[in-house]
Amino acid sequence: MNRLTSILLGTLLASSAAIAQQPYTTAEEVYHHRFTTAGYLQRAGAVCKDDSKRTVDAASGLVSGDEMKAFSKSFPRKTRAWMTEGKEVFNIDVRQGGTRPACEAAMRERQKAEETGRR
């Protein structure tokens, strides 16, 4: 988790590329990535009007399994903070490149999230 946290916080979540950092070496890194991506997609669903429900559903799908729910219940502050990080990544993308490019990047992340949910 330290490497990913350093990347996310050290770069002030400079772009959605920070979300896509891989590979993950611990379960906590996997959880961090999932909750951060879910927050990113939730924010995108609120801003990007094309398929907003689909985007929010993809976000929910990342964190709705029994294991993810149990982790969230055990570490509510941590998972809330990770979701907030993801939302801030999207906000930074909008500020740096505009809404359209940020939404396009979010739709690519949504596609990955949907594929993760099908496994």
MOPAC internal coordinates of N, CA, C and O (Angstrom, degrees):
PM7 1SCF
backbone

  N    0.0000 0     0.00 0     0.00 0    0    0    0
  C    1.4391 1     0.00 0     0.00 0    1    0    0
  C    1.5210 1   110.82 1     0.00 0    2    1    0
  O    1.2310 1   118.82 1   148.68 1    3    2    1
  N    1.2926 1   119.85 1   -31.32 1    3    2    1
  C    1.4545 1   121.91 1  -175.78 1    5    3    2
  C    1.5237 1   111.83 1   -59.84 1    6    5    3
  O    1.2310 1   120.23 1   137.63 1    7    6    5
  N    1.3327 1   117.17 1   -42.37 1    7    6    5
  C    1.4605 1   120.68 1  -179.42 1    9    7    6
  C    1.5229 1   110.48 1   -62.97 1   10    9    7
  O    1.2310 1   120.12 1   132.35 1   11   10    9
  N    1.3056 1   117.37 1   -47.65 1   11   10    9
  C    1.4587 1   120.73 1  -179.47 1   13   11   10
  C    1.5198 1   111.54 1   -66.33 1   14   13   11
  O    1.2310 1   120.41 1   138.28 1   15   14   13
  N    1.3144 1   116.82 1   -41.72 1   15   14   13
  C    1.4619 1   119.92 1   178.02 1   17   15   14
  C    1.5211 1   110.23 1   -61.18 1   18   17   15
  O    1.2310 1   120.55 1   137.83 1   19   18   17
  N    1.3286 1   116.56 1   -42.17 1   19   18   17
  C    1.4659 1   120.25 1   178.34 1   21   19   18
  C    1.5150 1   110.80 1   -61.43 1   22   21   19
  O    1.2310 1   120.74 1   136.82 1   23   22   21
  N    1.3197 1   116.19 1   -43.18 1   23   22   21
  C    1.4631 1   119.94 1   179.33 1   25   23   22
  C    1.5230 1   110.11 1   -61.97 1   26   25   23
  O    1.2310 1   120.96 1   131.27 1   27   26   25
  N    1.3346 1   115.78 1   -48.73 1   27   26   25
  C    1.4642 1   119.95 1  -175.89 1   29   27   26
  C    1.5214 1   112.40 1   -67.71 1   30   29   27
  O    1.2310 1   121.01 1   132.49 1   31   30   29
  N    1.3194 1   115.68 1   -47.51 1   31   30   29
  C    1.4561 1   118.30 1  -176.59 1   33   31   30
  C    1.5204 1   111.81 1   -82.04 1   34   33   31
  O    1.2310 1   120.07 1   141.49 1   35   34   33
  N    1.3210 1   117.48 1   -38.51 1   35   34   33
  C    1.4640 1   121.48 1  -177.63 1   37   35   34
  C    1.5114 1   112.87 1   -62.84 1   38   37   35
  O    1.2310 1   120.63 1   146.76 1   39   38   37
  N    1.3045 1   116.40 1   -33.24 1   39   38   37
  C    1.4639 1   120.25 1   178.88 1   41   39   38
  C    1.5194 1   111.69 1   -97.16 1   42   41   39
  O    1.2310 1   121.10 1  -172.40 1   43   42   41
  N    1.3469 1   115.50 1     7.60 1   43   42   41
  C    1.4692 1   122.04 1  -177.73 1   45   43   42
  C    1.5212 1   110.53 1    53.70 1   46   45   43
  O    1.2310 1   122.15 1  -142.43 1   47   46   45
  N    1.3355 1   113.49 1    37.57 1   47   46   45
  C    1.4625 1   119.66 1   177.37 1   49   47   46
  C    1.5235 1   110.86 1    53.08 1   50   49   47
  O    1.2310 1   120.92 1  -129.01 1   51   50   49
  N    1.3136 1   115.84 1    50.99 1   51   50   49
  C    1.4532 1   122.53 1  -170.08 1   53   51   50
  C    1.5180 1   114.26 1   -59.15 1   54   53   51
  O    1.2310 1   119.01 1   152.99 1   55   54   53
  N    1.2996 1   119.50 1   -27.01 1   55   54   53
  C    1.4606 1   119.01 1   178.70 1   57   55   54
  C    1.5124 1   110.57 1  -163.43 1   58   57   55
  O    1.2310 1   121.16 1    -7.16 1   59   58   57
  N    1.3153 1   115.39 1   172.84 1   59   58   57
  C    1.4516 1   120.30 1   178.42 1   61   59   58
  C    1.5133 1   111.43 1   -65.36 1   62   61   59
  O    1.2310 1   119.44 1   163.69 1   63   62   61
  N    1.3112 1   118.68 1   -16.31 1   63   62   61
  C    1.4619 1   121.04 1   176.58 1   65   63   62
  C    1.5177 1   110.77 1   -60.50 1   66   65   63
  O    1.2310 1   119.93 1   149.96 1   67   66   65
  N    1.3188 1   117.73 1   -30.04 1   67   66   65
  C    1.4666 1   120.77 1   178.82 1   69   67   66
  C    1.5220 1   110.85 1   -63.78 1   70   69   67
  O    1.2310 1   120.08 1   148.39 1   71   70   69
  N    1.3167 1   117.44 1   -31.61 1   71   70   69
  C    1.4524 1   120.95 1   179.13 1   73   71   70
  C    1.5220 1   110.66 1   -67.45 1   74   73   71
  O    1.2310 1   120.39 1   145.56 1   75   74   73
  N    1.3102 1   116.86 1   -34.44 1   75   74   73
  C    1.4473 1   121.39 1  -173.58 1   77   75   74
  C    1.5263 1   114.05 1   -84.00 1   78   77   75
  O    1.2310 1   119.40 1  -174.35 1   79   78   77
  N    1.3162 1   118.75 1     5.65 1   79   78   77
  C    1.4581 1   121.49 1  -179.78 1   81   79   78
  C    1.5222 1   110.29 1   -58.82 1   82   81   79
  O    1.2310 1   120.69 1   -47.57 1   83   82   81
  N    1.3204 1   116.30 1   132.43 1   83   82   81
  C    1.4540 1   122.01 1   177.49 1   85   83   82
  C    1.5053 1   107.92 1  -147.54 1   86   85   83
  O    1.2310 1   116.60 1   -12.46 1   87   86   85
  N    1.2746 1   124.06 1   167.54 1   87   86   85
  C    1.4573 1   126.43 1    -2.96 1   89   87   86
  C    1.5256 1   111.32 1   -84.55 1   90   89   87
  O    1.2310 1   121.31 1   -16.68 1   91   90   89
  N    1.3102 1   115.11 1   163.32 1   91   90   89
  C    1.4510 1   121.25 1   178.79 1   93   91   90
  C    1.5127 1   108.10 1   -99.80 1   94   93   91
  O    1.2310 1   120.50 1   -40.79 1   95   94   93
  N    1.3025 1   116.65 1   139.21 1   95   94   93
  C    1.4576 1   119.87 1  -175.60 1   97   95   94
  C    1.5119 1   113.44 1  -108.03 1   98   97   95
  O    1.2310 1   119.44 1   165.51 1   99   98   97
  N    1.3119 1   118.67 1   -14.49 1   99   98   97
  C    1.4678 1   120.77 1   179.59 1  101   99   98
  C    1.5210 1   109.63 1  -130.07 1  102  101   99
  O    1.2310 1   121.40 1   -19.28 1  103  102  101
  N    1.3106 1   114.93 1   160.72 1  103  102  101
  C    1.4694 1   119.78 1   176.92 1  105  103  102
  C    1.5206 1   110.25 1   -60.46 1  106  105  103
  O    1.2310 1   120.55 1   141.81 1  107  106  105
  N    1.3339 1   116.55 1   -38.19 1  107  106  105
  C    1.4621 1   119.11 1  -179.02 1  109  107  106
  C    1.5324 1   110.91 1   -62.59 1  110  109  107
  O    1.2310 1   120.04 1   143.15 1  111  110  109
  N    1.3291 1   117.52 1   -36.85 1  111  110  109
  C    1.4712 1   120.16 1   176.84 1  113  111  110
  C    1.5233 1   111.13 1   -63.79 1  114  113  111
  O    1.2310 1   120.60 1   140.99 1  115  114  113
  N    1.3202 1   116.46 1   -39.01 1  115  114  113
  C    1.4644 1   120.42 1   177.38 1  117  115  114
  C    1.5264 1   109.73 1   -63.45 1  118  117  115
  O    1.2310 1   120.52 1   133.28 1  119  118  117
  N    1.3252 1   116.61 1   -46.72 1  119  118  117
  C    1.4665 1   120.15 1   178.65 1  121  119  118
  C    1.5165 1   110.40 1   -61.49 1  122  121  119
  O    1.2310 1   120.30 1   134.92 1  123  122  121
  N    1.3179 1   117.03 1   -45.08 1  123  122  121
  C    1.4644 1   121.60 1   179.98 1  125  123  122
  C    1.5273 1   109.75 1   -56.94 1  126  125  123
  O    1.2310 1   120.73 1   131.55 1  127  126  125
  N    1.3022 1   116.20 1   -48.45 1  127  126  125
  C    1.4674 1   120.50 1  -179.96 1  129  127  126
  C    1.5277 1   111.03 1   -59.98 1  130  129  127
  O    1.2310 1   120.52 1   134.27 1  131  130  129
  N    1.3147 1   116.61 1   -45.73 1  131  130  129
  C    1.4646 1   119.73 1  -178.19 1  133  131  130
  C    1.5293 1   112.28 1   -63.39 1  134  133  131
  O    1.2310 1   120.42 1   133.41 1  135  134  133
  N    1.3344 1   116.80 1   -46.59 1  135  134  133
  C    1.4590 1   119.49 1  -179.18 1  137  135  134
  C    1.5232 1   111.53 1   -68.99 1  138  137  135
  O    1.2310 1   119.96 1   143.11 1  139  138  137
  N    1.3207 1   117.68 1   -36.89 1  139  138  137
  C    1.4622 1   120.58 1   177.65 1  141  139  138
  C    1.5226 1   110.31 1   -65.39 1  142  141  139
  O    1.2310 1   120.81 1   135.69 1  143  142  141
  N    1.3227 1   116.06 1   -44.31 1  143  142  141
  C    1.4645 1   119.96 1   178.42 1  145  143  142
  C    1.5229 1   110.73 1   -64.31 1  146  145  143
  O    1.2310 1   120.29 1   140.56 1  147  146  145
  N    1.3230 1   117.06 1   -39.44 1  147  146  145
  C    1.4661 1   120.25 1   178.27 1  149  147  146
  C    1.5320 1   110.71 1   -61.61 1  150  149  147
  O    1.2310 1   120.03 1   137.07 1  151  150  149
  N    1.3270 1   117.54 1   -42.93 1  151  150  149
  C    1.4605 1   120.38 1   177.24 1  153  151  150
  C    1.5162 1   111.85 1   -63.03 1  154  153  151
  O    1.2310 1   120.94 1   137.99 1  155  154  153
  N    1.3261 1   115.80 1   -42.01 1  155  154  153
  C    1.4669 1   121.97 1   177.40 1  157  155  154
  C    1.5312 1   110.40 1   -58.21 1  158  157  155
  O    1.2310 1   120.85 1   132.76 1  159  158  157
  N    1.3278 1   115.98 1   -47.24 1  159  158  157
  C    1.4643 1   119.74 1  -178.69 1  161  159  158
  C    1.5226 1   112.21 1   -70.62 1  162  161  159
  O    1.2310 1   119.95 1   146.00 1  163  162  161
  N    1.3241 1   117.70 1   -34.00 1  163  162  161
  C    1.4706 1   119.55 1   175.63 1  165  163  162
  C    1.5283 1   110.13 1   -60.30 1  166  165  163
  O    1.2310 1   120.70 1   133.52 1  167  166  165
  N    1.3137 1   116.26 1   -46.48 1  167  166  165
  C    1.4631 1   120.17 1  -179.92 1  169  167  166
  C    1.5244 1   110.48 1   -64.21 1  170  169  167
  O    1.2310 1   120.75 1   137.17 1  171  170  169
  N    1.3221 1   116.17 1   -42.83 1  171  170  169
  C    1.4617 1   120.11 1   178.25 1  173  171  170
  C    1.5266 1   110.41 1   -61.13 1  174  173  171
  O    1.2310 1   120.39 1   140.72 1  175  174  173
  N    1.3190 1   116.86 1   -39.28 1  175  174  173
  C    1.4637 1   120.20 1   178.66 1  177  175  174
  C    1.5140 1   112.30 1   -62.46 1  178  177  175
  O    1.2310 1   120.39 1   149.27 1  179  178  177
  N    1.3203 1   116.86 1   -30.73 1  179  178  177
  C    1.4661 1   120.80 1   178.48 1  181  179  178
  C    1.5269 1   111.96 1   -78.03 1  182  181  179
  O    1.2310 1   120.21 1   152.22 1  183  182  181
  N    1.3277 1   117.19 1   -27.78 1  183  182  181
  C    1.4670 1   121.03 1  -175.21 1  185  183  182
  C    1.5232 1   112.18 1   -98.44 1  186  185  183
  O    1.2310 1   120.26 1   137.26 1  187  186  185
  N    1.3034 1   117.11 1   -42.74 1  187  186  185
  C    1.4698 1   122.46 1  -176.06 1  189  187  186
  C    1.5221 1   108.70 1   -88.79 1  190  189  187
  O    1.2310 1   120.49 1   -67.88 1  191  190  189
  N    1.2803 1   116.67 1   112.12 1  191  190  189
  C    1.4565 1   120.47 1  -172.68 1  193  191  190
  C    1.5258 1   113.86 1   -76.25 1  194  193  191
  O    1.2310 1   119.37 1   157.12 1  195  194  193
  N    1.3336 1   118.80 1   -22.88 1  195  194  193
  C    1.4666 1   120.53 1   178.19 1  197  195  194
  C    1.5245 1   109.27 1   -71.03 1  198  197  195
  O    1.2310 1   120.80 1   -59.73 1  199  198  197
  N    1.3063 1   116.08 1   120.27 1  199  198  197
  C    1.4635 1   121.79 1   177.90 1  201  199  198
  C    1.5239 1   112.95 1    55.78 1  202  201  199
  O    1.2310 1   120.03 1  -140.52 1  203  202  201
  N    1.3157 1   117.55 1    39.48 1  203  202  201
  C    1.4657 1   119.62 1  -177.41 1  205  203  202
  C    1.5241 1   111.80 1   -61.87 1  206  205  203
  O    1.2310 1   119.73 1   141.29 1  207  206  205
  N    1.3161 1   118.12 1   -38.71 1  207  206  205
  C    1.4673 1   120.32 1   178.76 1  209  207  206
  C    1.5194 1   109.91 1   -64.10 1  210  209  207
  O    1.2310 1   120.34 1   137.99 1  211  210  209
  N    1.3174 1   116.96 1   -42.01 1  211  210  209
  C    1.4672 1   121.13 1   178.79 1  213  211  210
  C    1.5360 1   110.48 1   -61.23 1  214  213  211
  O    1.2310 1   120.56 1   140.56 1  215  214  213
  N    1.3241 1   116.54 1   -39.44 1  215  214  213
  C    1.4606 1   121.40 1  -179.79 1  217  215  214
  C    1.5263 1   110.65 1   -66.81 1  218  217  215
  O    1.2310 1   120.50 1   135.43 1  219  218  217
  N    1.3206 1   116.64 1   -44.57 1  219  218  217
  C    1.4646 1   120.66 1   178.43 1  221  219  218
  C    1.5306 1   110.34 1   -66.08 1  222  221  219
  O    1.2310 1   120.20 1   141.74 1  223  222  221
  N    1.3216 1   117.22 1   -38.26 1  223  222  221
  C    1.4693 1   120.50 1   177.09 1  225  223  222
  C    1.5323 1   111.10 1   -63.16 1  226  225  223
  O    1.2310 1   120.37 1   140.33 1  227  226  225
  N    1.3234 1   116.89 1   -39.67 1  227  226  225
  C    1.4724 1   120.32 1   177.48 1  229  227  226
  C    1.5256 1   110.29 1   -63.36 1  230  229  227
  O    1.2310 1   120.61 1   140.05 1  231  230  229
  N    1.3346 1   116.44 1   -39.95 1  231  230  229
  C    1.4709 1   120.66 1   177.68 1  233  231  230
  C    1.5276 1   109.89 1   -61.46 1  234  233  231
  O    1.2310 1   120.69 1   133.44 1  235  234  233
  N    1.3075 1   116.28 1   -46.56 1  235  234  233
  C    1.4667 1   120.58 1   179.97 1  237  235  234
  C    1.5188 1   111.21 1   -63.22 1  238  237  235
  O    1.2310 1   120.75 1   142.02 1  239  238  237
  N    1.3249 1   116.16 1   -37.98 1  239  238  237
  C    1.4527 1   120.34 1  -179.73 1  241  239  238
  C    1.5166 1   113.43 1   -61.56 1  242  241  239
  O    1.2310 1   120.51 1   149.53 1  243  242  241
  N    1.3190 1   116.63 1   -30.47 1  243  242  241
  C    1.4636 1   120.32 1   179.82 1  245  243  242
  C    1.5232 1   112.80 1   -67.82 1  246  245  243
  O    1.2310 1   120.20 1   151.49 1  247  246  245
  N    1.3168 1   117.23 1   -28.51 1  247  246  245
  C    1.4674 1   120.30 1  -173.03 1  249  247  246
  C    1.5280 1   113.19 1  -122.94 1  250  249  247
  O    1.2310 1   120.15 1  -163.22 1  251  250  249
  N    1.3271 1   117.33 1    16.78 1  251  250  249
  C    1.4623 1   118.55 1  -174.07 1  253  251  250
  C    1.5235 1   114.47 1   -99.94 1  254  253  251
  O    1.2310 1   119.58 1   172.77 1  255  254  253
  N    1.3042 1   118.40 1    -7.23 1  255  254  253
  C    1.4603 1   119.53 1   178.83 1  257  255  254
  C    1.5185 1   111.60 1   -67.82 1  258  257  255
  O    1.2310 1   120.67 1   -17.45 1  259  258  257
  N    1.3133 1   116.32 1   162.55 1  259  258  257
  C    1.4647 1   120.80 1  -177.86 1  261  259  258
  C    1.5198 1   112.09 1   -57.74 1  262  261  259
  O    1.2310 1   120.34 1   137.52 1  263  262  261
  N    1.3381 1   116.96 1   -42.48 1  263  262  261
  C    1.4673 1   120.29 1  -179.44 1  265  263  262
  C    1.5240 1   111.14 1   -63.54 1  266  265  263
  O    1.2310 1   120.60 1   136.68 1  267  266  265
  N    1.3384 1   116.46 1   -43.32 1  267  266  265
  C    1.4631 1   120.46 1  -179.13 1  269  267  266
  C    1.5238 1   110.37 1   -67.96 1  270  269  267
  O    1.2310 1   120.16 1   140.66 1  271  270  269
  N    1.3091 1   117.30 1   -39.34 1  271  270  269
  C    1.4656 1   120.44 1   177.76 1  273  271  270
  C    1.5256 1   110.87 1   -63.68 1  274  273  271
  O    1.2310 1   120.54 1   138.98 1  275  274  273
  N    1.3204 1   116.57 1   -41.02 1  275  274  273
  C    1.4626 1   120.01 1   179.18 1  277  275  274
  C    1.5263 1   110.54 1   -64.42 1  278  277  275
  O    1.2310 1   120.47 1   138.36 1  279  278  277
  N    1.3310 1   116.71 1   -41.64 1  279  278  277
  C    1.4613 1   120.14 1   178.57 1  281  279  278
  C    1.5227 1   110.12 1   -63.66 1  282  281  279
  O    1.2310 1   120.68 1   135.36 1  283  282  281
  N    1.3331 1   116.30 1   -44.64 1  283  282  281
  C    1.4675 1   120.94 1   179.86 1  285  283  282
  C    1.5262 1   111.32 1   -61.44 1  286  285  283
  O    1.2310 1   120.66 1   139.55 1  287  286  285
  N    1.3112 1   116.34 1   -40.45 1  287  286  285
  C    1.4614 1   120.25 1   179.89 1  289  287  286
  C    1.5333 1   110.95 1   -67.58 1  290  289  287
  O    1.2310 1   120.76 1   145.12 1  291  290  289
  N    1.3426 1   116.16 1   -34.88 1  291  290  289
  C    1.4623 1   120.53 1   179.85 1  293  291  290
  C    1.5213 1   112.92 1   -75.85 1  294  293  291
  O    1.2310 1   120.50 1   149.62 1  295  294  293
  N    1.3205 1   116.66 1   -30.38 1  295  294  293
  C    1.4631 1   121.70 1  -176.00 1  297  295  294
  C    1.5265 1   110.95 1  -132.30 1  298  297  295
  O    1.2310 1   119.67 1  -117.35 1  299  298  297
  N    1.3271 1   118.23 1    62.65 1  299  298  297
  C    1.4650 1   120.30 1  -173.72 1  301  299  298
  C    1.5300 1   114.11 1   -62.66 1  302  301  299
  O    1.2310 1   119.84 1   140.25 1  303  302  301
  N    1.3150 1   117.92 1   -39.75 1  303  302  301
  C    1.4736 1   119.26 1  -179.70 1  305  303  302
  C    1.5188 1   111.08 1   -66.24 1  306  305  303
  O    1.2310 1   121.09 1   138.12 1  307  306  305
  N    1.3101 1   115.51 1   -41.88 1  307  306  305
  C    1.4555 1   120.78 1  -179.06 1  309  307  306
  C    1.5337 1   110.48 1   -63.31 1  310  309  307
  O    1.2310 1   120.44 1   132.23 1  311  310  309
  N    1.3300 1   116.77 1   -47.77 1  311  310  309
  C    1.4646 1   118.86 1  -177.73 1  313  311  310
  C    1.5279 1   111.17 1   -68.45 1  314  313  311
  O    1.2310 1   120.05 1   144.46 1  315  314  313
  N    1.3194 1   117.50 1   -35.54 1  315  314  313
  C    1.4763 1   120.17 1   175.47 1  317  315  314
  C    1.5199 1   110.39 1   -62.61 1  318  317  315
  O    1.2310 1   120.39 1   137.59 1  319  318  317
  N    1.3306 1   116.86 1   -42.41 1  319  318  317
  C    1.4677 1   121.19 1   179.06 1  321  319  318
  C    1.5244 1   110.52 1   -63.27 1  322  321  319
  O    1.2310 1   120.38 1   139.50 1  323  322  321
  N    1.3104 1   116.87 1   -40.50 1  323  322  321
  C    1.4681 1   120.04 1   178.95 1  325  323  322
  C    1.5256 1   110.92 1   -65.41 1  326  325  323
  O    1.2310 1   120.54 1   139.06 1  327  326  325
  N    1.3218 1   116.58 1   -40.94 1  327  326  325
  C    1.4724 1   119.82 1   177.66 1  329  327  326
  C    1.5335 1   109.44 1   -62.13 1  330  329  327
  O    1.2310 1   120.38 1   138.31 1  331  330  329
  N    1.3156 1   116.87 1   -41.69 1  331  330  329
  C    1.4660 1   121.16 1   178.62 1  333  331  330
  C    1.5278 1   110.48 1   -62.91 1  334  333  331
  O    1.2310 1   120.23 1   139.96 1  335  334  333
  N    1.3217 1   117.17 1   -40.04 1  335  334  333
  C    1.4656 1   120.54 1   176.67 1  337  335  334
  C    1.5245 1   110.47 1   -57.40 1  338  337  335
  O    1.2310 1   120.68 1   134.40 1  339  338  337
  N    1.3156 1   116.30 1   -45.60 1  339  338  337
  C    1.4590 1   120.73 1  -179.75 1  341  339  338
  C    1.5209 1   112.24 1   -62.50 1  342  341  339
  O    1.2310 1   120.66 1   138.62 1  343  342  341
  N    1.3181 1   116.35 1   -41.38 1  343  342  341
  C    1.4658 1   120.31 1   178.14 1  345  343  342
  C    1.5265 1   110.28 1   -63.04 1  346  345  343
  O    1.2310 1   120.62 1   141.10 1  347  346  345
  N    1.3275 1   116.42 1   -38.90 1  347  346  345
  C    1.4589 1   120.38 1   179.51 1  349  347  346
  C    1.5227 1   111.30 1   -67.99 1  350  349  347
  O    1.2310 1   120.13 1   145.00 1  351  350  349
  N    1.3377 1   117.36 1   -35.00 1  351  350  349
  C    1.4666 1   120.42 1   175.66 1  353  351  350
  C    1.5232 1   109.49 1   -57.42 1  354  353  351
  O    1.2310 1   120.57 1   133.71 1  355  354  353
  N    1.3252 1   116.51 1   -46.29 1  355  354  353
  C    1.4619 1   119.26 1   179.67 1  357  355  354
  C    1.5283 1   110.56 1   -63.87 1  358  357  355
  O    1.2310 1   119.95 1   136.56 1  359  358  357
  N    1.3155 1   117.69 1   -43.44 1  359  358  357
  C    1.4681 1   120.50 1   179.35 1  361  359  358
  C    1.5179 1   111.49 1   -60.00 1  362  361  359
  O    1.2310 1   120.26 1   139.10 1  363  362  361
  N    1.3281 1   117.10 1   -40.90 1  363  362  361
  C    1.4637 1   121.06 1   178.14 1  365  363  362
  C    1.5209 1   110.12 1   -64.56 1  366  365  363
  O    1.2310 1   120.33 1   137.46 1  367  366  365
  N    1.3368 1   116.97 1   -42.54 1  367  366  365
  C    1.4641 1   120.05 1   177.82 1  369  367  366
  C    1.5272 1   110.95 1   -57.84 1  370  369  367
  O    1.2310 1   120.36 1   137.68 1  371  370  369
  N    1.3218 1   116.92 1   -42.32 1  371  370  369
  C    1.4730 1   120.84 1   179.24 1  373  371  370
  C    1.5256 1   110.06 1   -64.00 1  374  373  371
  O    1.2310 1   120.25 1   134.26 1  375  374  373
  N    1.3168 1   117.13 1   -45.74 1  375  374  373
  C    1.4712 1   120.10 1  -179.85 1  377  375  374
  C    1.5213 1   112.26 1   -64.02 1  378  377  375
  O    1.2310 1   120.28 1   142.47 1  379  378  377
  N    1.3263 1   117.07 1   -37.53 1  379  378  377
  C    1.4627 1   119.95 1  -176.20 1  381  379  378
  C    1.5193 1   113.59 1   -80.69 1  382  381  379
  O    1.2310 1   120.08 1   143.92 1  383  382  381
  N    1.3202 1   117.46 1   -36.08 1  383  382  381
  C    1.4611 1   118.25 1  -173.25 1  385  383  382
  C    1.5111 1   115.83 1  -125.59 1  386  385  383
  O    1.2310 1   120.49 1   171.65 1  387  386  385
  N    1.3130 1   116.67 1    -8.35 1  387  386  385
  C    1.4544 1   119.95 1  -177.89 1  389  387  386
  C    1.5169 1   111.84 1   101.53 1  390  389  387
  O    1.2310 1   121.65 1   -14.70 1  391  390  389
  N    1.3156 1   114.45 1   165.30 1  391  390  389
  C    1.4583 1   120.36 1  -175.33 1  393  391  390
  C    1.5183 1   112.62 1   -67.14 1  394  393  391
  O    1.2310 1   120.13 1   134.25 1  395  394  393
  N    1.3107 1   117.35 1   -45.75 1  395  394  393
  C    1.4654 1   119.59 1  -176.42 1  397  395  394
  C    1.5309 1   112.44 1   -59.31 1  398  397  395
  O    1.2310 1   118.85 1   127.70 1  399  398  397
  N    1.3532 1   119.79 1   -52.30 1  399  398  397
  C    1.4650 1   118.93 1   178.47 1  401  399  398
  C    1.5328 1   113.02 1   -62.08 1  402  401  399
  O    1.2310 1   120.70 1   144.35 1  403  402  401
  N    1.3282 1   116.27 1   -35.65 1  403  402  401
  C    1.4665 1   119.35 1   178.57 1  405  403  402
  C    1.5235 1   110.59 1   -65.55 1  406  405  403
  O    1.2310 1   120.63 1   138.79 1  407  406  405
  N    1.3134 1   116.39 1   -41.21 1  407  406  405
  C    1.4643 1   120.07 1   178.32 1  409  407  406
  C    1.5265 1   111.31 1   -67.35 1  410  409  407
  O    1.2310 1   120.25 1   142.26 1  411  410  409
  N    1.3129 1   117.12 1   -37.74 1  411  410  409
  C    1.4665 1   120.01 1   177.33 1  413  411  410
  C    1.5329 1   110.39 1   -62.94 1  414  413  411
  O    1.2310 1   120.31 1   137.36 1  415  414  413
  N    1.3243 1   117.02 1   -42.64 1  415  414  413
  C    1.4637 1   121.02 1   177.52 1  417  415  414
  C    1.5325 1   110.16 1   -63.93 1  418  417  415
  O    1.2310 1   120.62 1   140.19 1  419  418  417
  N    1.3167 1   116.41 1   -39.81 1  419  418  417
  C    1.4622 1   120.39 1   179.71 1  421  419  418
  C    1.5203 1   111.17 1   -64.93 1  422  421  419
  O    1.2310 1   120.09 1   143.57 1  423  422  421
  N    1.3209 1   117.43 1   -36.43 1  423  422  421
  C    1.4596 1   119.84 1   179.16 1  425  423  422
  C    1.5307 1   110.65 1   -66.75 1  426  425  423
  O    1.2310 1   120.31 1   146.17 1  427  426  425
  N    1.3296 1   117.02 1   -33.83 1  427  426  425
  C    1.4748 1   120.24 1   174.52 1  429  427  426
  C    1.5316 1   110.09 1   -65.89 1  430  429  427
  O    1.2310 1   120.55 1   138.96 1  431  430  429
  N    1.3212 1   116.55 1   -41.04 1  431  430  429
  C    1.4642 1   120.23 1   177.27 1  433  431  430
  C    1.5267 1   110.64 1   -66.56 1  434  433  431
  O    1.2310 1   120.51 1   143.25 1  435  434  433
  N    1.3113 1   116.63 1   -36.75 1  435  434  433
  C    1.4672 1   120.40 1   177.99 1  437  435  434
  C    1.5221 1   110.10 1   -61.82 1  438  437  435
  O    1.2310 1   120.58 1   137.67 1  439  438  437
  N    1.3306 1   116.50 1   -42.33 1  439  438  437
  C    1.4595 1   120.55 1   178.81 1  441  439  438
  C    1.5304 1   110.51 1   -59.20 1  442  441  439
  O    1.2310 1   120.40 1   135.78 1  443  442  441
  N    1.3311 1   116.84 1   -44.22 1  443  442  441
  C    1.4706 1   120.83 1   178.21 1  445  443  442
  C    1.5275 1   110.33 1   -62.73 1  446  445  443
  O    1.2310 1   120.57 1   138.80 1  447  446  445
  N    1.3219 1   116.51 1   -41.20 1  447  446  445
  C    1.4693 1   120.58 1  -179.62 1  449  447  446
  C    1.5187 1   110.69 1   -65.05 1  450  449  447
  O    1.2310 1   120.61 1   139.90 1  451  450  449
  N    1.3120 1   116.44 1   -40.10 1  451  450  449
  C    1.4730 1   119.87 1   178.41 1  453  451  450
  C    1.5280 1   110.38 1   -64.94 1  454  453  451
  O    1.2310 1   120.44 1   141.20 1  455  454  453
  N    1.3216 1   116.76 1   -38.80 1  455  454  453
  C    1.4663 1   119.79 1   177.82 1  457  455  454
  C    1.5257 1   110.75 1   -66.41 1  458  457  455
  O    1.2310 1   120.13 1   142.76 1  459  458  457
  N    1.3176 1   117.36 1   -37.24 1  459  458  457
  C    1.4670 1   121.31 1   177.46 1  461  459  458
  C    1.5241 1   110.08 1   -63.04 1  462  461  459
  O    1.2310 1   120.97 1   140.58 1  463  462  461
  N    1.3080 1   115.75 1   -39.42 1  463  462  461
  C    1.4651 1   120.17 1  -179.90 1  465  463  462
  C    1.5084 1   113.67 1   -67.69 1  466  465  463
  O    1.2310 1   119.66 1   156.17 1  467  466  465
  N    1.3195 1   118.25 1   -23.83 1  467  466  465
  C    1.4624 1   121.76 1  -179.60 1  469  467  466
  C    1.5211 1   113.05 1   -81.92 1  470  469  467
  O    1.2310 1   120.11 1   166.86 1  471  470  469
  N    1.3208 1   117.40 1   -13.14 1  471  470  469
  C    1.4744 1   120.04 1  -178.49 1  473  471  470
  C    1.4902 1   112.07 1   -77.22 1  474  473  471
  O    1.2310 1   120.10 1   180.00 1  475  474  473

